[in-house]
């Protein structure tokens, strides 16, 4: 089933949605392991995507990211994003407000 995108946006055709039932890893990650590349998208109705974005994803919330992190056994996340341009509210503030000790944000570099 296709995942939704909220707000005045239409998901990019062919976009691969996040998987709802990942299996638990057969091995235990070392203490303090970091998922060094993950995303939080939307909700588009609350955090609009930048007009210059290259794609429009389905919504993938901070709660879903943190649940996946815990399920896989990571201790922390590095949140990377590309759909918001220079609007930092959308990218990392919601994630930090609910997990600042467990996530870091790396702003994507603008391509020139």
C-alpha positions as CSV (number, residue, x, y, z in Angstrom):
1,X,0.0,0.0,0.0
2,X,1.3,3.4,-0.9
3,X,2.2,5.7,2.0
4,X,0.6,9.2,1.9
5,X,2.1,12.7,1.5
6,X,0.1,15.4,3.3
7,X,-0.4,19.0,2.3
8,X,-0.5,20.4,-1.2
9,X,2.1,17.9,-2.5
10,X,2.0,14.9,-4.8
11,X,4.5,12.1,-4.2
12,X,7.0,11.6,-6.9
13,X,6.1,8.7,-9.2
14,X,8.1,5.6,-8.5
15,X,9.1,6.7,-5.0
16,X,10.0,3.7,-2.9
17,X,8.0,4.0,0.4
18,X,9.5,3.0,3.7
19,X,8.9,-0.6,4.7
20,X,6.5,-1.3,7.5
21,X,7.7,-4.6,8.8
22,X,11.5,-4.8,9.0
23,X,12.9,-7.9,10.8
24,X,15.0,-7.6,13.9
25,X,18.7,-8.0,13.1
26,X,20.2,-11.4,13.9
27,X,23.2,-9.7,15.5
28,X,23.5,-7.1,18.2
29,X,25.0,-3.8,17.3
30,X,27.9,-2.6,19.4
31,X,26.9,-0.2,22.2
32,X,26.6,3.4,21.0
33,X,26.1,2.4,17.3
34,X,24.9,5.3,15.1
35,X,22.6,5.2,12.1
36,X,24.7,7.7,10.1
37,X,22.1,8.5,7.4
38,X,18.4,8.7,7.9
39,X,15.5,11.0,7.1
40,X,12.4,12.6,8.6
41,X,9.9,13.8,6.0
42,X,6.9,15.9,6.7
43,X,4.2,15.9,7.5
44,X,4.0,18.0,4.4
45,X,0.9,19.8,5.7
46,X,2.9,21.1,8.6
47,X,6.4,21.3,7.2
48,X,6.2,22.3,3.4
49,X,8.8,21.0,1.0
50,X,11.0,23.5,-0.8
51,X,10.0,24.3,-4.4
52,X,13.5,23.4,-5.6
53,X,13.4,19.9,-4.2
54,X,14.4,17.0,-6.5
55,X,11.6,14.7,-5.3
56,X,8.6,14.5,-3.1
57,X,8.6,11.6,-0.6
58,X,5.8,10.1,1.5
59,X,5.5,11.3,5.1
60,X,8.0,9.6,7.5
61,X,7.7,11.0,11.0
62,X,10.2,11.4,13.8
63,X,8.2,8.9,15.8
64,X,8.6,6.3,13.0
65,X,12.3,7.0,12.7
66,X,12.8,6.7,16.5
67,X,10.8,3.4,16.6
68,X,12.9,2.0,13.7
69,X,16.1,3.1,15.4
70,X,15.1,1.3,18.6
71,X,13.9,-1.8,16.7
72,X,17.2,-2.1,14.8
73,X,19.3,-1.5,18.0
74,X,20.9,1.8,17.1
75,X,21.7,4.3,20.0
76,X,21.6,7.5,17.9
77,X,20.7,8.9,14.5
78,X,22.2,11.4,12.1
79,X,19.3,13.1,10.3
80,X,20.0,14.1,6.7
81,X,17.5,15.8,4.6
82,X,17.2,17.2,1.1
83,X,13.5,18.3,0.5
84,X,13.3,21.4,2.7
85,X,15.9,23.8,1.2
86,X,17.1,26.2,3.9
87,X,14.1,25.8,6.2
88,X,15.5,24.3,9.3
89,X,12.2,24.1,11.1
90,X,11.1,21.2,9.0
91,X,14.3,19.3,9.0
92,X,15.5,18.9,12.5
93,X,13.7,20.9,15.1
94,X,10.8,18.4,15.6
95,X,13.3,15.5,15.9
96,X,15.4,17.4,18.4
97,X,12.4,18.4,20.5
98,X,11.7,14.7,21.1
99,X,15.1,13.1,21.2
100,X,17.9,15.6,21.3
101,X,20.2,13.3,23.2
102,X,19.8,10.6,20.6
103,X,19.9,12.4,17.2
104,X,22.1,14.9,15.4
105,X,21.3,16.9,12.3
106,X,23.6,17.4,9.3
107,X,22.3,20.0,6.9
108,X,22.6,19.0,3.3
109,X,25.0,21.1,1.3
110,X,23.4,23.2,-1.5
111,X,24.5,22.1,-4.9
112,X,25.8,25.1,-6.9
